[in-house]
């Protein structure tokens, strides 16, 4: 994988295909492999760039002094897009990556041409209430014991089953949890991110995005553990140019549960190079 030397430290990223650029933004405790089912077919027509952001599953820790608040991580995406010389970029985001994308858009990035949001943190749901325990873990020293169950495959599978309706392969789940379990510096990085989360930032970003007039596509299942369908409907009402597609038979990770639908919708949404 290529490495981007960001202001915070080295970021590995996947860069496949040629054509209009699509940048994929994942969430907490996963890597760019979560996009594998959609980037492979999309790379036949698009340039697919998927960074491993410093959100707890990254293999290489950031600099010890790095600022890793959500807004700062959004800035790293802006840096990556600029360093690669990309323009008219499509952002595809999910989970915590959706909140990061909202902050990126609210703070301004002229190189972004359109956005695809799959189920993600929005408004005051940053983080979802049921997983805010991780924010307490980030703030209280000596609490790494809460991560120990995830050494077991049964716990990893249980976690995966809350994210995808159809089973995520065990080797992928293992790749996602291994860094935070084994590397103290990775835990330091993700703690810094978690401590920086404030839902007032996403509420403010949503207000700013009322004037974001570029196309936005929302791919969102109706029944989800963490991200209510009402939030997708609220985005359609709030954004000037947004369209909602209801995704059947899926949980949060649409790229796992409905990759063919996701590929089809993105291919129709992103203009082809003439």
RASULGI-V978357 format. One record per backbone hydrogen bond with DSSP energy under -1.0 kcal/mol. CO is the residue of the C=O (numbers start at 1). NH is the residue of the N-H. If there is no record, write none. Layout:
co-><CO | CO>
nh-><NH | NH>
This chain:
co-><2 | 4 | 4 | 8 | 9 | 11 | 12 | 14 | 16 | 20 | 21 | 22 | 23 | 25 | 31 | 32 | 33 | 35 | 35 | 36 | 38 | 39 | 41 | 42 | 42 | 47 | 48 | 49 | 50 | 53 | 55 | 63 | 69 | 70 | 71 | 72 | 73 | 74 | 75 | 76 | 77 | 78 | 79 | 80 | 81 | 82 | 89 | 89 | 90 | 91 | 92 | 93 | 94 | 95 | 95 | 96 | 97 | 98 | 99 | 100 | 101 | 102 | 103 | 109 | 111 | 114 | 115 | 116 | 117 | 119 | 122 | 128 | 129 | 131 | 132 | 132 | 133 | 134 | 135 | 136 | 143 | 144 | 145 | 147 | 148 | 149 | 152 | 153 | 154 | 155 | 156 | 157 | 159 | 160 | 163 | 169 | 170 | 171 | 172 | 173 | 174 | 177 | 178 | 179 | 183 | 184 | 185 | 186 | 187 | 188 | 189 | 190 | 191 | 194 | 198 | 199 | 200 | 201 | 202 | 203 | 204 | 205 | 207 | 208 | 209 | 215 | 216 | 217 | 218 | 220 | 228 | 229 | 230 | 231 | 232 | 233 | 234 | 235 | 241 | 243 | 245 | 252 | 253 | 253 | 254 | 258 | 259 | 260 | 261 | 262 | 263 | 264 | 265 | 266>
nh-><13 | 6 | 11 | 63 | 6 | 4 | 52 | 50 | 48 | 47 | 90 | 49 | 92 | 94 | 34 | 35 | 36 | 38 | 39 | 40 | 42 | 43 | 44 | 45 | 46 | 22 | 16 | 24 | 14 | 55 | 29 | 66 | 73 | 74 | 75 | 76 | 77 | 78 | 79 | 80 | 81 | 82 | 83 | 84 | 86 | 85 | 113 | 114 | 23 | 116 | 25 | 118 | 97 | 98 | 121 | 100 | 101 | 102 | 103 | 104 | 105 | 106 | 107 | 112 | 89 | 91 | 217 | 93 | 219 | 95 | 125 | 131 | 132 | 134 | 135 | 136 | 137 | 138 | 139 | 140 | 146 | 147 | 148 | 150 | 151 | 152 | 156 | 157 | 158 | 159 | 160 | 161 | 162 | 164 | 253 | 173 | 174 | 175 | 176 | 177 | 178 | 181 | 182 | 183 | 187 | 188 | 189 | 190 | 191 | 192 | 193 | 194 | 195 | 197 | 201 | 203 | 204 | 205 | 206 | 207 | 208 | 209 | 210 | 211 | 212 | 115 | 243 | 117 | 245 | 247 | 231 | 233 | 234 | 235 | 236 | 237 | 238 | 239 | 216 | 218 | 220 | 254 | 256 | 257 | 258 | 262 | 263 | 264 | 265 | 266 | 267 | 268 | 269 | 270>
